[in-house]
Amino acid sequence: MAEPMRIRAQLKDGVTEVHVLMPHPMETGFRKDDAGRPISAHYITDVQISLEGRTVLSATLSRAVSQDPLLYFRIKGGSVNQTLRVDWIDTRGERRTDDTKIF
Amino acid sequence: MCAWFEPPRDGRADAGPPARTRREALRFMGAALLASGMFPWMGARAAENDARAFGAGSFEDALNALGAALDPSPKVRLTVPDFVENGAAVPVEVTSEVAGSQTIFVFSEANPFPLVARFFVPEGTDPYVSTRIKVAGSCNIYALVQADGRFFSAVKSTTVTVGGCGNG
């Protein structure tokens, strides 16, 4: 099971600023381990972010997104204590969902 | 060539780039179809085009798969450092002032698969995104914004300095 995400959603001047960090190896499938064996590809492909059930950003990632993907974006509006939820799924079909409240 | 982009040297890789690209595309399509089952907002057709664009082995092929062409616009702003030490984590920021911006694409021209990421920006979210990407070597980074079926682009070159290829 992947580590929990770190999510921060802060309301500032009527705009909610969202930072998401998703711990994940994001293996390209092009690397080799110390013994020279190929390391198989393993990366997040889809990310869905919603605010109180309404989609506010959805992303399709490739292997070329850096390890532990970081996303920063801004939502117009939002209010304190609303729930922001982040879902991802990777190439092995593993998923993770975490949420946070706007502060 | 960065370690994380070292091409596979197993027997199958000898079939050459087209076969590898096709295999990658098929593998991605599998993942996309799986995702479309679990993420119902993705249609099957969209998943297929995605698979082709993300599996494309050149920037031109990726654009073709999306049905896009470059149309440089000052309304698309792309921020990438001029020089980066570590190609494994290059900060990229895209801002669009195009009315009705719906989708933001990021490409790294030198990568084996140039399409790096795509972001759907629904109404109510700023057409802006910031993330970190892997860049295989000094090259052009492109941002493409789709708005009402039209595409607008921005380009910025970045230089990956010697010794900057982290193994992660």
Interface residues (C-beta under 8 A of the other chain):
Chain A: V15 T28 G29 F30 R31 K32 P38 A41 T45 D46 Q48 R54 T55 V56 L57 S58 A59 T60 L61 S62 R63 A64 V65 S66 Q67 P69 L70 L71 Y72 F73 R74 I75 K76 G77 I89 T91 G93 R95
Chain B: A3 W4 F5 E6 P7 P8 D10 R27 F28 A31 A32 L34 A35 M38 F39 W41 M42 D50 F54 A88 A89 V90 S108 N111 P112 F113 L115 V116 A117 R118 F119 F120 V121 P122 G124 T125 D126 Y128 V129 S130 T131 R132 I133 K134 V135 N167 G168
